[in-house]
Amino acid sequence: MGTGRFVKNNNSFSINHRNKNINVFANYSFAYREFFNHLMLDRNFYDANNTFEKAYIQDNFLKMNFRNHIAKVGMDYYMNDKNVLGFSVGFISNRFDPKGDNSSTILGSDYLPTGTFTTQNRSRDHWKNASFNVNHKYTIDSLGSELTTDFDYINYSNTSLQNFETRNYNIAGNLDQLDILKGDIGGNLNIYSLKSDLTKAFKNNWKLEAGVKTSFVKADNDLQFFDASSGTPEIDKDKTNHFIYEENINAAYGNVSKKWKKFSTNFGLRVENTNVTGTQMTTNQINKKNYTQLFPSAVFSYDVTDKSNLEINFSRRITRPSYNQLNPFKFYLDPTTYKAGNPELNPQTTMNYELTYSLGNKYFATLSYSKTSNNITDVIKPVIEGGNNITVQTNENLSSASYFGLNLIAPFKMTKWWDMNNSANFYYGSYTGNVSGTQINNKGNFTFSLNSINSFKLGNGFTAELTGNYQAREIYAYMDVQPNWYLNIGAQKKFKNTSSLKLAFNDIFFTSNPKARTTFNSYVENFVVERDTRVITLSYTYNFGSGKSGQPRKTGGADDLKQRIGNG
């Protein structure tokens, strides 16, 4: 149980039983969380000559209450010494009712108020998913060689009933106009994945890892908005959208590794064939993309001494947009501000180079450089819709992004009862691209982040922890983010019956809230966001049973696809 400004509660139960041939497992959790998002905006619009036209001074308060159920059951059947057959079934249900209240003041070209408006949002949302996995493992030999196969099916669906009421007032405070916007939004996502991996160990420390994978995804998102200002809802064609996204990815990959006395190496190659079709049903616009790409990787590791190691890592990676980022789903703060996905997003590809030195497998220093093409970037951009100035929070592909970094990890044992684990990341990021007619070239800055985790052994089963984090000012493409920091504390008591009681206090000084300035040629926005981050939590954990039962094996071949969902 926890509380900040609002209450948070999480409960979970898991059980596992193993005998000679069967391992059965199940878990269930329920969470009830209330939190808020308080967004304060100062939005300024300019004409082509950089002359101030108007501004919105806005205060948005959004409260959410999540009711989240997660359940999973499964079984592993050990057929014989070489074969294991398993399955699992999972279900997630997440209901939440956003309640948003917006108050806005409109400033004219003389910086004087010309009117105000308020927007009230009362919505009901239900997001759920069901998943099924069946897997097989065949042990080839005693050296660690094995063949594993996974089939996964996952269905995600969501419904959202949105209701927005906007009242426009003149400078005298009299009601000029009432606008009512209703949204009936539904989405359905189906994922099919089949994956088979071979690990073959040879004598003299040679190892081969290879596999194939194919996946099929179809997302159907139907957004219907209605203008109900007259009392009779009428379809709003400018906001309504029906988007179908279909994706097929086929991959083959292999890694060869070899270890000598002081030197080891790993060479890998992944081939991916991607076929994507995006269909805008409202305009009958079909966009197809088909391409095949190679992703090589190499790792060279050398033991300089018995306690020190030097490693060089090279790889080419792909990061695909999440399905939420592709979904044109619109969430309005008010008639002039909303958040939406971008169905035109392309994947980003990154070349990574890393040099890591480690000492005693405790102290690490990593020097890195990466260059990303089609960098997927969060933006808050100005657009014109229906002749009005609108601001959209979305994602865009920039031409490129470069990153130079130095990451340090240094644990220290201060005393017998005090352990300190420190990390520091110094980096320079720069961005090049064009969004909303604003070109940036290698825009960025040098910045850093620091983190320290301190653990204290107090005796009699008592422990305590103090965590501090600091993030310096960072220029992120079009956004200039101000520094922020936080401090967390906690204490725990372990009892003889294997249970434990923990008290945690996060973001003690309420300082982790982001502040930033976004700049385009015709638009400048300053914002401050406050969230329910200062929270005190009390938790109790009880472990029962012998503790000798085998835990569920790690299975599933669709983790990369699940990560692109963007919700529980």
Buried (B, 14 or more C-beta within 10 A) or exposed (E): EBBBBBBBEBEEEEEBEBEEEEBBBBBBBBBBBBBBBBBBBBBBBBEEEEEBEBBBBBBBBBBBBBBBBBBBBBBBEBEEEEEBBBBBBBBBBBBBBBBBBBBBBBBBEEEEEEBBBBBBBBBEBBBBBBBBBBBBBBBBEEEEBBBBBBBBBBEBBBBBBBBBBBBBBEEEEEEEEEBBBBBBBBBBBBBBBBBBBBBBBEEEEEBBBBBBBBBBBBBBBBBBBBBBBEEEBEEBEEBBBBBBBBBBBBBBBBBBBBBEEEEBBBBBBBBBBBBBBBBBBEEEEEEEEEEEBEBEBEBBBBBEEEEBBEBBBEBBBBBBBBBBBBBBBBBBBBBBBBBBBBBEBBBBBBEBEBEBBBBEEEBBBBEBBBBBBBBBBEBBBBEEEEEEBBBBBBBBBBBBBBBBBBBBBBBEEEEEEBBBBBBBBBBBBBBBBEBBEBEBEEBBBEBBBBBBBBBBEEEEEEBBBBBBBBBBBBBBBBBBBBBBBBBBBBBBBBEEEEEBBBBBBBBEEBBBBBBBBBBBEBBBBBBBBBBBBBBBBEBEEEEEEEEEBEEBBEBBBBEEBBEBBBEB
